[in-house]
Amino acid sequence: MSKVQAQIGRELVDVGVLTSLAESQSDEEPDLVVELIDLYLADCTQRLAGMRQALATSDESLLARSAHSLRGSSATLGAWQVAASCDEVEQLARSLAFDSISLVLERLEPELMTVRQVFLAERQERTGISE
């Protein structure tokens, strides 16, 4: 990750949240942060695909549910901007503002790519294993 990407990543992810999660577990337990990162990375891809599919079929209920779920997991891990974008999608879905949702999803995708890079770097630092 370049210095610019790392700076952008720090703006999108509050790594202090991950540190707090790690501090809350005992040394004997598996690394909770690594487990949460793995779950998040698998889930965010599915949620984004679900939002794209729901947008294509104008399914406001699925859009709102997918955005809500990704918002919650993003907030839990300190990915505040992704959480805010998902909140925006959720609110727009409830308002049936599908044209606006498309614009938010265009912004959300690169945000998620950057968050993914930050989380993979964090995972590698904790495990010594790259993806």
N, C-alpha and C positions, 0 to 999 in steps of 0.2 A: 504494500500500500504506500503510495507516495505521501509526502508531507502534506500536500494540499488535501488529499483524500483522508488522511488521518485527522486533520483539523476539521473537515466537514463531518467525519464520523464522530468526533468528540462533541460536535454540536448536536448531532442527532441521537446520540446514546449517552446517558448519564452512567458511566462505568461505576460510579460510586454506589449505584443501586445494586449492581452485581457484587461488589465488595461487601455490602451490607448483608446480602443474602448468604455469601460465603462465610461471613463471620458468625452467622446464626446457627451454624451446624457444627457438630463435633468432629474431631479429627478422624475418628474411626469410620465415619459414614462416607459413601461415595460422594464425589464432588457434585453438589446440588446444582451449582451454576452450569456445569457442563451438561448435566441432564436437562436443565431448563432450556439451554441454548439449543440442544439437539431437538427437543420437542418444538420449540419455537420455529426453528428453520424448516422443519417438515410441515408444520401447520401453516406458516405464513404463505407458502407457495400454494397450498390448497385453498386457503381463504381468498387470496388474490384471484385465483382462477374461478372460484365460486362467485366473486363479485363481478368479474368480467362476464361470466355466463348469465348471471342474474340481470346484468345491465342489458345484455343482448336480447333477453326475453322480457324485459321490463318487469321483472319479478321484485317488487319493492320489499317484500317480506324477506326473501332470501338475501337481498342486498343488505338490508338493515341488520339481519342476524350475523352475516359473515363479517361485516364491518365492526359490529359490536364485539364479536369474539376476538378479532385481531386487535381491536383497540385495547381490550382488557389485558391480553397477553403482552402487548407492546408496552403498556404502562407498567405492568408488573416488573418488566426487565429494564425499564428506564429509557425505552425508545419513545421519547415524548412527542417528537414531531410526527412519527408514524401514528401514534395514538390520536393526535389531534386531527390528522388527515382522515383517519377512520371515523372519528366522531363526526367530521364534516360529511362524509359519505352517508353515515347513518341518518343524520338530520335531513340531508337532501333526499334520501330514499323515502323517508316518511312524508316529505313534501312533494314527492313524485317529480323532482327536478332532474330528470335523467340526463339532459344535455350538460348540466353543471357537474354531474357525477363523473362523466367521461373526462372532464378536465381535471378533476381531483385525482382520478385514477392515473392519469398521465403523470402527475406529480408524485403520486404515491409509489409508483414502480421504481424510480431511481432512488427514492428514500429507502425503500426496502433493500435494494441492492447494496447501498452503503451500509445499512444496519447489518446486513448479512456479512459483509466484509469485516466489520468491527467485531461481530460475535464470533466469526471464524478465527480471527486473530486472538481474541480472548480465550477461545477454546484451545487453540494451539499452545498458547502461553501456559495454560493450566495443565495440559496433558502431554505436551511435547509432540503431539501427533497432528499433522496437517490433514486437511480433508482429502 
